[in-house]
Amino acid sequence: MSEKRLNNTIFLMYLASESYRRAHHITPREFLNLDKKFAILNYISECPDIFDGMTEAEMVEEIEQYVS
């Protein structure tokens, strides 16, 4: 993976996780516990191209579908 792609993936992981946290009013620790259970950040890193074109609301919806 190129450095540019890696940086983009990390940014998408941050953006999606923060959007999800704000939408559900959860703390960083609560999100990390959810991530331990469902591997959300790994999911985002495995398919960053999907998240790259999404709005923040769409990212939240994608994560909600993934964890359900």
C-alpha positions as CSV (number, residue, x, y, z in Angstrom):
1,M,0.0,0.0,0.0
2,S,1.4,3.4,-0.9
3,E,1.9,6.0,1.7
4,K,-0.7,8.2,0.2
5,R,-3.3,5.4,0.2
6,L,-2.4,4.5,3.8
7,N,-2.8,8.1,4.9
8,N,-6.2,8.3,3.2
9,T,-7.3,5.0,4.8
10,I,-6.3,6.3,8.3
11,F,-8.1,9.5,7.7
12,L,-11.3,7.6,6.6
13,M,-11.0,5.4,9.7
14,Y,-10.8,8.6,11.9
15,L,-13.6,10.4,10.0
16,A,-16.0,7.4,10.1
17,S,-15.4,6.6,13.7
18,E,-15.8,10.2,14.8
19,S,-19.0,10.5,12.8
20,Y,-20.4,7.3,14.3
21,R,-19.4,8.5,17.8
22,R,-21.2,11.8,17.4
23,A,-24.3,10.3,15.9
24,H,-24.6,7.8,18.8
25,H,-23.3,10.1,21.5
26,I,-20.7,7.6,22.7
27,T,-17.3,8.1,24.2
28,P,-14.1,7.1,22.5
29,R,-13.8,4.2,25.0
30,E,-17.3,3.0,24.1
31,F,-16.4,3.1,20.4
32,L,-13.3,1.1,21.0
33,N,-15.3,-1.5,23.0
34,L,-17.6,-1.7,20.0
35,D,-14.6,-2.0,17.7
36,K,-13.2,-4.8,19.7
37,K,-16.5,-6.7,19.3
38,F,-17.1,-6.0,15.6
39,A,-13.7,-4.9,14.2
40,I,-15.2,-1.7,12.7
41,L,-11.8,-0.1,12.0
42,N,-10.6,-3.2,10.3
43,Y,-13.7,-3.2,8.1
44,I,-13.0,0.4,7.1
45,S,-9.4,-0.4,6.4
46,E,-10.3,-3.4,4.3
47,C,-12.5,-1.4,1.9
48,P,-11.5,2.3,2.1
49,D,-12.7,2.8,-1.5
50,I,-16.3,2.3,-0.4
51,F,-16.0,4.9,2.4
52,D,-14.0,7.4,0.3
53,G,-17.0,8.6,-1.6
54,M,-19.5,8.7,1.3
55,T,-20.8,11.6,3.3
56,E,-20.5,11.4,7.1
57,A,-24.1,10.3,7.4
58,E,-23.6,7.5,4.8
59,M,-20.5,6.4,6.8
60,V,-22.6,6.1,9.9
61,E,-25.3,4.2,8.1
62,E,-22.7,1.8,6.6
63,I,-21.3,1.1,10.1
64,E,-24.7,0.6,11.6
65,Q,-25.5,-2.0,8.9
66,Y,-22.2,-3.7,9.5
67,V,-22.6,-4.0,13.2
68,S,-26.2,-5.2,13.0
